[in-house]
Amino acid sequence: CVTGASGFIASHLVDILLKKGYIVHGTVRSLENKQKVDHLMALEGAKDRLKLYEADLLKQGSFNAAFADCVCVFHTASPFFIKGGSEEKLVTPALNGTQNVLNSIPDTVKRVVLTASTASIYAHYNPEQDPKYIYTEKDWSDIKRMTDKKAWYPLGKTLAEKKAWEIAQNQPWSLVVINPTLVWGPMLQSTLNTSSQTILSFLNGEKKSIPNSWKTVVDVRDTALAHAHAYEIESASGRYMLIGACVKFATICDYLRELYPNNTNIPTKEEKLGGFFAAFGAPPPNPTLYDCSKAEKELGLAMRGWKEQVKMTCETLKFHKHF
């Protein structure tokens, strides 16, 4: 069963599982919302092997029907907003939702694969952070600093993942956690997701200048495949950090101008220092150093580069008429 099945990563995961021949259950907030459901039912094999259920992250018992007879639960459902948000909107659902889902796991389930984030690995909010530090799965974000800074999104992700590991200690099922960074690539769903919005904001004139920082990114197809392999490969264990590239925002904008030479919205002026992302990984203007060899070796991944991610994001943003 895939929770939050209509999401950006989850839609690709459902697609992969159906193509592999699995019977798939998926949960969505509303079966009436055509924008969130139609693209899933249009996937190859969906008519025969995909069943969707309504479920609410915070409502006890609402996952019972969807989880019945399943051997694996992929818990991908969690809110993702960069700007705004609040403790109530981001921390509470992430934490209580994870608790609710994991407490609903039936005896048939052998493995749970949780979608976490690099937000629970390298959100340190420390301007003194060593720019040459190499991040791995062993690192955890700084709970005290995130709380002090009211950084609710990374705090929610970190507390939810820690809670998952705590719950998993005495269970008959095993837990594997996938920690992707900012996810780009083709959108199967027509609704705009937060991570694709970062590219769209350079194309539609919303962003007037370029952040003077680097960003770690990963392809949605590699992320979804990592989830599938985390279930299929019995020896998979622990956390898996997923980063396909680390690229400067100015370089991304240069490439966008190559792809769309007539688009006059794409900014050319670089800001003095990075904004939101200054708190993650290496302090700007340095690139974040990372080692994803655990995911590459143990999950058999060969991750796509940033150009392919940007190009496919743009093509589907255009296809879905977002610009």
C-alpha positions in Angstrom: 0.0 0.0 0.0 1.2 3.5 -0.9 0.0 6.3 1.4 -0.5 9.7 -0.2 -0.6 7.9 -3.5 -1.4 11.0 -5.6 1.8 12.8 -4.5 4.7 13.7 -6.8 7.0 10.8 -5.6 4.2 8.4 -4.8 2.6 8.6 -8.3 5.9 7.4 -9.8 6.1 4.7 -7.1 2.6 3.4 -7.9 3.6 3.4 -11.6 6.7 1.4 -11.0 4.9 -1.1 -8.7 2.1 -1.6 -11.3 4.7 -2.1 -14.1 6.4 -4.8 -12.0 3.1 -6.6 -11.7 2.1 -5.9 -8.1 -1.4 -5.5 -6.8 -1.3 -2.0 -5.3 -3.5 -0.2 -2.7 -3.2 3.5 -2.5 -4.6 6.1 -0.1 -5.8 9.6 -1.1 -7.5 12.3 1.0 -10.5 12.3 -1.3 -11.7 10.0 -4.1 -13.8 12.8 -5.4 -10.8 15.0 -6.3 -10.3 14.1 -10.0 -7.1 16.1 -10.2 -5.5 13.9 -7.6 -7.0 10.6 -8.8 -7.4 10.5 -12.6 -3.7 10.3 -13.4 -3.3 7.3 -11.1 -6.2 5.4 -12.7 -4.8 6.1 -16.1 -1.5 4.3 -15.3 -0.8 1.0 -17.1 -2.3 -1.9 -15.1 -4.3 0.4 -12.8 -7.7 -0.8 -13.9 -7.0 -4.3 -12.8 -4.4 -3.9 -10.0 -4.8 -0.5 -8.3 -7.4 0.1 -5.6 -7.7 3.5 -4.0 -9.0 4.2 -0.5 -9.8 7.5 1.3 -7.6 8.0 4.4 -6.8 10.8 6.7 -3.4 11.0 8.3 -4.7 12.1 11.6 -7.8 9.9 11.9 -7.3 6.6 13.8 -8.4 3.5 12.0 -8.7 5.3 8.6 -5.8 3.2 7.1 -7.1 -0.2 8.2 -9.1 -1.1 5.0 -6.2 0.1 2.7 -3.6 -1.9 4.7 -5.6 -5.2 4.8 -3.7 -8.1 3.3 -0.7 -5.9 2.3 2.9 -7.2 2.6 4.5 -3.7 2.4 3.5 -0.2 3.4 5.2 2.7 1.7 4.4 5.7 3.9 4.9 8.8 1.6 2.1 11.0 2.8 3.3 14.1 4.6 2.9 17.8 4.0 5.6 19.7 2.1 5.6 23.5 2.1 8.8 25.6 2.1 7.3 29.0 2.8 4.8 29.8 5.6 3.4 26.8 7.4 3.3 26.5 11.1 4.0 24.0 13.9 0.4 23.0 13.7 0.4 22.6 9.9 3.7 20.9 9.5 5.1 19.3 12.7 1.8 17.9 14.2 0.6 16.1 11.0 4.1 14.7 10.2 4.6 13.4 13.7 1.0 12.2 14.5 0.5 11.0 11.0 3.6 8.8 11.1 2.5 7.4 14.5 -1.0 6.7 13.3 0.1 5.0 10.1 2.8 2.8 11.9 0.3 1.9 14.7 -2.1 0.7 11.9 0.3 -1.9 10.4 -1.3 -5.3 10.2 0.4 -8.7 10.8 0.6 -9.4 7.0 3.2 -6.6 6.5 6.8 -7.6 6.4 8.4 -4.2 5.6 7.6 -0.5 6.0 9.4 2.0 3.7 9.1 5.5 5.0 9.7 8.7 2.9 11.7 11.0 5.0 14.0 13.8 3.7 17.5 15.2 3.8 15.8 17.8 5.9 16.3 15.3 8.8 20.0 14.9 7.9 21.5 18.4 7.3 19.2 21.1 8.6 21.7 22.7 11.1 20.9 26.5 10.9 24.5 27.1 11.8 26.4 29.8 9.8 29.6 28.4 11.3 29.0 24.9 9.7 32.2 23.5 8.1 31.7 23.9 4.3 34.0 20.9 3.7 31.9 18.5 5.8 30.7 15.4 3.9 27.1 14.4 4.8 26.0 10.8 5.0 23.1 8.9 6.5 24.8 9.0 9.9 24.0 12.7 10.3 20.9 14.1 12.0 19.5 17.7 11.8 19.8 19.9 14.9 16.5 19.8 16.8 17.3 22.6 19.1 18.4 25.0 16.4 15.4 24.1 14.2 13.0 24.7 17.1 14.7 28.1 17.9 14.4 29.1 14.3 10.8 27.9 14.1 11.9 25.8 11.1 8.7 23.7 11.2 9.2 21.7 8.0 12.6 20.2 8.7 11.7 19.8 12.4 8.5 17.9 11.5 10.5 15.6 9.1 13.2 14.9 11.8 10.8 14.3 14.7 8.6 12.0 12.5 11.6 9.9 11.3 12.9 9.6 14.9 9.5 8.5 16.0 9.3 5.9 13.2 12.6 4.4 14.4 11.4 4.3 17.9 8.1 2.6 17.0 9.9 0.1 14.7 12.2 -1.2 17.5 9.7 -3.8 18.8 7.8 -4.8 15.6 7.6 -7.9 13.5 8.1 -5.7 10.4 11.4 -4.1 9.4 11.7 -0.3 8.6 13.7 1.2 5.8 13.9 5.0 5.4 14.5 6.9 2.2 15.9 10.4 2.6 15.6 12.3 -0.7 16.7 15.9 -1.1 14.7 18.4 -3.2 13.0 16.2 -5.9 12.7 17.3 -9.5 11.8 15.5 -12.8 8.6 14.6 -14.7 5.3 15.3 -13.0 2.7 12.6 -13.5 0.1 14.6 -11.7 -1.4 17.8 -13.2 -1.4 19.8 -9.9 1.8 21.8 -9.1 4.0 20.3 -6.3 6.2 22.4 -4.1 9.6 21.1 -5.4 8.6 21.7 -9.1 7.5 25.2 -8.0 11.1 26.1 -7.4 11.9 25.8 -11.1 8.6 27.3 -12.2 9.3 30.5 -10.1 12.4 31.2 -12.4 10.3 30.7 -15.5 7.1 32.7 -14.7 8.7 35.9 -13.3 7.9 35.1 -9.7 11.6 35.1 -8.8 13.3 38.4 -9.7 16.8 37.4 -8.7 18.9 34.3 -8.3 19.8 32.9 -4.8 23.6 32.9 -4.4 23.7 29.3 -3.3 23.9 25.7 -4.4 21.1 23.1 -4.1 21.2 19.4 -3.8 18.6 17.7 -6.1 17.5 14.2 -7.0 15.3 12.8 -9.8 11.8 11.7 -8.9 12.2 8.5 -10.9 15.3 7.5 -9.0 13.6 8.3 -5.7 10.6 6.2 -6.6 12.8 3.3 -7.7 14.8 3.5 -4.4 11.5 3.0 -2.6 10.6 -0.1 -4.7 14.1 -1.6 -4.2 14.0 -0.9 -0.5 11.1 -3.3 -0.4 12.3 -5.9 -2.9 15.9 -6.1 -1.7 15.6 -8.1 1.6 19.1 -6.9 2.9 18.1 -3.2 2.6 18.3 -1.6 6.0 18.6 1.7 7.8 18.5 5.1 6.1 19.3 5.9 2.4 20.2 9.5 1.5 19.3 10.3 -2.1 21.2 13.2 -3.8 21.8 13.1 -7.6 23.6 16.4 -7.9 24.5 19.7 -6.2 24.2 22.6 -8.6 24.4 26.4 -8.3 21.1 28.3 -8.9 22.9 30.6 -11.3 23.9 27.5 -13.4 20.3 26.3 -13.4 19.1 29.7 -14.7 21.8 29.6 -17.5 20.5 26.3 -18.5 16.8 27.5 -18.4 17.9 30.3 -20.8 19.4 27.7 -23.1 16.1 25.7 -23.1 13.9 28.8 -23.4 15.9 31.6 -25.1 12.7 33.7 -25.6 11.6 33.6 -22.0 12.5 37.0 -20.6 11.3 36.1 -17.0 14.4 34.1 -16.2 16.4 36.2 -13.7 20.0 37.2 -14.5 21.0 39.0 -11.3 22.4 37.0 -8.4 21.4 37.9 -4.8 24.1 38.7 -2.2 23.5 35.5 -0.1 21.2 32.5 -0.2 17.7 32.6 1.4 15.8 29.7 2.9 18.4 27.1 1.8 21.2 28.8 3.8 20.2 26.6 6.7 20.7 23.3 4.9 24.0 21.6 4.1 27.1 23.8 3.4 26.6 27.5 4.2 26.3 29.6 1.0 28.0 30.2 -1.3 29.6 26.7 -0.9 28.3 23.5 -2.5 27.1 20.8 -0.1 29.4 17.7 -0.1 27.7 14.3 0.3 28.3 10.6 0.0 25.3 8.5 -1.4 27.3 5.4 -2.0 25.2 3.4 0.5 22.0 4.0 -1.6 23.9 3.4 -4.9 25.5 0.1 -3.8 22.7 -1.4 -1.6 19.7 -0.3 -3.7 21.4 -0.6 -7.1 20.8 3.1 -8.1 22.5 5.1 -10.8 21.2 8.6 -10.2 20.3 11.0 -13.0 22.1 14.3 -13.3 20.6 17.8 -12.7 20.2 18.7 -16.4 17.9 15.8 -17.0 16.0 16.6 -13.9 15.5 20.3 -14.9 14.6 19.5 -18.5 12.0 16.9 -17.6 10.5 19.2 -14.9 10.2 22.0 -17.5 8.7 19.8 -20.1 5.9 18.5 -17.8 5.3 22.0 -16.3 4.7 23.1 -19.9 2.6 20.0 -20.7 0.4 20.7 -17.7 0.1 24.3 -18.7 1.8 25.8 -15.7 3.8 28.3 -17.9 
